[in-house]
Amino acid sequence: MSNITPELVIDEQTRLPLSKWRKEIKTLNHSKCLYCGASDGGTYKTRLESHHIFSRALYPELTNSLENGVCLCHSCHRILHGSSHCGMYLEDSSGIVATTASSIECVILQHVQTSILISLPPGEYAVLKAYAESRGESVNAFINRAIDETMEREKTP
C-alpha cells in the first residue's frame, strides 16, 4: 500500500509458515472479505484469499506476520492488484456497486489503524473469554475497557 508504511512490531509468536498464515488470516477476519463482506461461497469470484498488506517483495520480514494480512474475496483482491480482467464492479446485497483499488486500500488502512493482534500463552484466551463473559462483555469490549481504565488510572496531572 503506497499511503502507509509498516510500523509493525515483528512478534515471533505471530509469524507462521505461509500456508498456516493464510488460514489464520481468514480466521482472524471471521472468514469474510474485509471490503465487501463476502463469505467463501465456493465459487471462483467469492473464494477467500489472504492478502499481504505490505508487499512480500518489499518487506520479506513481514511475510508470515499475522499483523500483515487481511482476508479479501477473489474479486476484491484482483481489483486491489489492478487486474484488468476483473472489471471494477462488485455485487453486494444492495445491488451492483462500483469500486476501485483505492477504495479497498482505504478500508484496509482503516483496519490497520483500528486493529491490534495480541499473543497470549496457551490456554489464556479461554480464561480471558470466560472472565469477560462472566461480566457480560465480549473479549474485545473487556480489553478496551481494561485499557481505558488503566490509562485513566495512570494519568499524570
Number of C-alpha atoms within 10 A of each C-alpha: 15 7 8 11 9 13 6 12 9 15 14 10 12 16 18 15 10 12 9 11 20 21 14 20 23 22 13 14 16 13 20 22 25 20 20 19 17 22 16 19 11 9 9 11 17 19 17 25 22 21 20 21 21 19 13 14 9 9 13 11 11 23 22 22 23 21 24 24 24 25 28 31 26 22 24 29 22 18 21 20 9 14 14 9 8 15 14 18 14 17 12 11 9 6 7 10 12 10 17 15 16 14 13 19 18 14 14 20 15 11 14 18 9 8 9 9 10 9 11 10 7 7 8 11 13 11 10 16 16 15 15 17 13 10 10 11 15 16 17 11 12 18 14 12 13 12 12 12 11 11 11 10 9 9 7 6 3
